[in-house]
Amino acid sequence: MDALTLLTQRRSMARLIFPGPDEAVLDQILRAGMRAPDHGALRPWEFVVAQGAGLDKLSSLFEEAAITDKEPIQSIARAAKAPYRAPLIILVIARTKPHEKVPCIEQVISAGCAVQAMQMAAVAQGFQGIWRTGKWAYHSLVRDAFHLKSEDAIVGFLYIGTPECPISPPLEGDIKQYVKHL
């Protein structure tokens, strides 16, 4: 698949099954994330890979957060199941640093670009993914588990695996609605 087709035909896939990427494919995915635009070469990100026992740990963490919030039993069960939507999750954290020329927002955006680059690298290698955040990305218990400072942010959980169903074509919109010229 050429680069333009990859970028213009991208679809998020919520139903992901095994197999997930092997170590060589995962390495390429992570390397793509490291190439995200990065003003000041700060590398303001951390990638936490969860698969196998890592998904179990994430499940326990989400479940504990739901229990802490006194969620209904069904919501607690959904929280515990959430990490198992794919064989692999890459949690992307923006680890911001004080910098006179690179404001915090640019560093968070850079971490977001890393998520996009990793999703595209997964698709280029025959996998699919979906970038999710959701309330667990903002929950104090989850933030504490990953030792986030107040200025840090979980910018996403990138779920990666094999699509369970055929990939439908992307929705086309009228580009003129979103573009203005000066």
N, C-alpha and C positions, 0 to 999 in steps of 0.2 A: 504494500500500500504506500503510495507516495505521500509526502508530507501534507500537501494541500487537501487531498482526499481525507486523510486522517483528521485534519483540523475542521474541515467543513462538514464531515459526515458523523462526527462524534455524537454518541448517545450515552446517557447514563443507563446502566443496567442494574436494576434492583435485585433481580433473582440470579444469584451466583452460586455455583456448586463446585465441587472438586472436579478436576484437579485445579490447584492453584499454581502459581509460579514456582519453579524450582529455584535453587540457589543462584544459578547463573542468570536466569531471567530477573530474579529479584535484585541482583547486583546491578543490572542495567537499569532497572526501574529507579533504584536509589541514586545511581549516578546521574540520571536525568534530573532528579530533584535537586541535586547539587549544582546543576547548571542554570538554575532559575536566575532571572535578573536580580542583581544584588548590589545596589549602590553602596560604595565604600568597602566592598568585599568583606562584609561583616558576618556573612553566613548566619543570619539570625533565626536559625531553625534547629529543631531536633526531630529526628524521625524515630518513632518507637514501633517496631515490628511485632505484631501479635499473630501467632499461628499456633496450632496445637494447644499446649498448656498455657500459652500466652492468651489465647481466646478465653480459656477457663478463668484466668485471673481477671480479665476485663469483665467477664460475665459476673463474677463475684462482686467486683467494684460497682458495676451498674446496679446490681441487685441491692447492695448495701445502701447506695444512694437513694434508691426508691423506698427502701424500708425507713431510712432516716427521714424522708419526706412524708412518711405515713401514707404512702400511695395505696390504693385499693389492691387487693391480692392479684387481680388480673394485670394491673400495671407493673407490679413487681415481677410477675412471671414474664411479661414482655421485655422488661429491662434485662432480665437474666438471659433471654434468648437473643437479644439484639446482636451480640458479637458473632453469633453463629450464622449470620446471613451470608457469609463468604468464608472461604478457607484461609484468607489472609486479610489483615487490616494493618494499614500504616497510619498511626496516629501522628499528626504533624503539629508540632508546637512552635509558635513564634517565641523565641527567646530574645527579647529586645534588649538592646544595650544603649546606654546614653551616648549620644554622638552629636557633635555640633552641626554636622551637615546632613545627617540622615535621621529625620524624625521617626518616632515610633511607628506611625502609620505606614511609612514606606517599608519598614522592616516586617510588619504584619502582612502587607501586600506581597512582599517578596516570598514569605512563607506560603502564602496562598498560591503564588506562581509555581512554587515547588510542587504543590499538590497537583496542579494542572499538568505540569511536565511529567510527573510520575504516572498519572492516569493515561496520558498519551503514550508513554513508553510501554505501559501494560497493553494497551490496545494494539500498538505497533507489533507486539510480540505474540498476538493471538489471544489475549485475555480481554476481559472487560472489567469495568469498575463503576463505582458510584461514590461520590464525595458527599458525606453526610456530616452534619454537626449535631444538631438536636440539643436538648437541654442538658445532657450529660457533659457536653463540652464546657458548660458554664457552671456546673455544680461544684460547690466548694469542696466536697469530699473527693471528687475526681481531680480537681485542680491540685488539692493537697497531695494526693497520691503520686502526682507527677512533679511535685515540688515547684509549682508555678509561683512566680512573684506576681504582685498585683498588676504589673505592666505586661506580663506574658499572656499569651492566649493560645488555646487549642483552636487551630484554624480548621481542623477537620479530621474525620476518620475516613480514610480512603479504603473502601472495601474492594478487594480484587479477587477474581476467580473466573471460572468458565461460565458463560451465559447459559442459563437453564432453558431458555426459549429462543426462538429466532429473533434476530435484531431487526426491529422495524426501522424504516427510513426516518431520518430526522424531520421534525416539524419545520416547515418553511414559513417564514413570516415576511412581511413586506419590509425590507431593509430601509426603505425611505422613511418609515416611522421613527427610526432610531438614529438617523444620520442628518446632520446639518452641515452646511458649508459656510465658511466666513468669506 
